[in-house]
Amino acid sequence: MDRVDHFGRDLFVVLDREDRRPLRVQLEEQLRDGVRDGRLHAGTALPSTRALATELGIARGVVVEAYGQLVAEGFLVARRGSATRVAKVAPAVEAPGAAPVARIPSVRFDLRPESAERGAFPRGPWLAAMRRALAAAPDADLGYGSWAGAPRLRSVLAAYLGRSRGVVAAADDIVVTAGITQAIALLAGLLRARGARRVLVEEPGFWQHRTILQRAGLELVPVEVDGGGLRTDALPAAAAALVTPAHQFPTGAVLAPERRAALLEWATAHDALVIEDDYDGEYRYDREPLGALQGLGAGRVAYLGSTSKTLAPALRLGWMALPGALAGGDRR
């Protein structure tokens, strides 16, 4: 290995010409590390660019550029007519040791409600689809794009949701999110900004979504759930209601047809928004498929869904199908 070492003036540099990184980068990194770890003390004068270049057997311009970069970063100080010196830099803080990762023992059947069958993820087809999409994507698609998500994705989602879940929405009504949790956070912030105070939630319900609503400054009004889902016989006034009509979490109840109609009537009477978390909506257990509540009252329901169960949570892909009043003028 062709290495050049330099000792002297508290300096230790090893340049490896077999390393693919430029010599300038190697020199910068080693001087930077020397300052950080305290080997190069504040105020120490470094060799002149000519002297160090001669000793290392490299072009003087390499040293000039390295010194200049480190001066710009604040690791060195250069004054006209004086030697380049090490700047006073706070000592590096040793990173805390990584906490041991709790591993779930391997089991044959994972019956936790939040778990999908991750081993069934279609890795091959997914990778092939990504390659095809990337190869065909125009350069413009690599930019920031629309805040609401890629137009083609929103168009595909609108068609899919209409076909599979009975959702009534155009592409412009769809907002792509990182999952249902983010969707609820966005809606909670919007509701609060509009002056909303109270939100109905199912009792029992998912604690994380409740926490998000509370952090947005909204008051939670628990409503009892029984075998027919959310009880709608005496719903109090509120600005919105967060429900899981397809498969209530954690009881598994399905919102009964008459209660679906009653919930939408309540929303109309109170000018309220129904937030439909289509939890487990894609799965069929002991009954015929039921369409989304949104299909009965698109103007009053914000429909939320994701790929966390059908594909994998790690994809962080979710969506909202919003009523026109939210999907149009409120987009900022």
C-alpha positions, 0 to 999 in steps of 0.5 A: 500500500502506498502510504505517506505518513507525517509526524510533527507539530502535533500532526499525524496524517496518513494518505492512502493513494489506493483509497478512491477518495481524493487526497484532499478529502483524506487530509481534511478528514484527518485534520478535522478528526484531530481537532475534534478528538483533542490531538490538535490543541487550540492555538497549535500552529500548523505547517505552512501549505508548502511545507506540508505539501513537500513532506507529504509529497502532494501538490501544494494546491491540495493542502491549500484547499484542505486548509481553506475548507477547514477554515470555512468550517471553523476548525482552523483559523487563518490570518494574513501574515500568520500561521494557520492555527487550530481553532477552539472547538468544543470537544466531541461528545461521545455518543451514548451506547446504543440501547439493546433492541428488544426482539420479539421471539419468533412465533408461528402465528402473530395474532397482535391486532396491529400486525400484518403478515410481513412474510407475505410481502411481494418483494419481487413484484414490488422491486420490479414495479419500482424499477419500471416506474423509476426507469419511466419517470420523467425528470420532473417527477424527481422534484418536490411535486404536489404537497398532496401527493403525486397526481398519478398516485392520487388518480390510481387511489381514487379509482381503487377506493371507489372499486374496492371500498365504495368511496366516492372521490375524485383524484383532487379529493385525495391527499397522500399521507405517511399513514393514518396517524399523520392523517389524523394529526393533519385533520386535528390541526385543521379542526382546531384552527377552525375553532373546533373544541370537541371531538367524539371518540369511541370508548374503548378506542385507540389511545394513540389517536386520542393522544394526537387529538388532545395534543392539537388542543381538542377535548375528547368526548367518549361515546360507548361502543357495543356489539353494533359499534358506536352508540348513536342514540344520544350523541352530544354536540361536537365538531367531529367524530372519529370512528372505525366503522368497518372493524372497531378497534379493539372490540371488532364490532361493525357499525350497524346500518341504522347507526351509520345513517344516524351518525351521518344525520348527526353530522348534518345536524351539527355541521360536523365532520365524521373522520372514518378510520377504515381500520381493517376495512380490506379484511373479511371475517364473519360477514359480507363485505361492507362499503365505506361509510364515506360512500353514504355521505361523502360531503360529511366524511373524511375517509382515511386508509393505508397499506399498513395491513395489506402490504407493510407498515414500513411503506408509510403510505396512507391517504385521505379522501376529503369532502370538497370543502376541505379538499378545495379551498383549504389547500394551502 
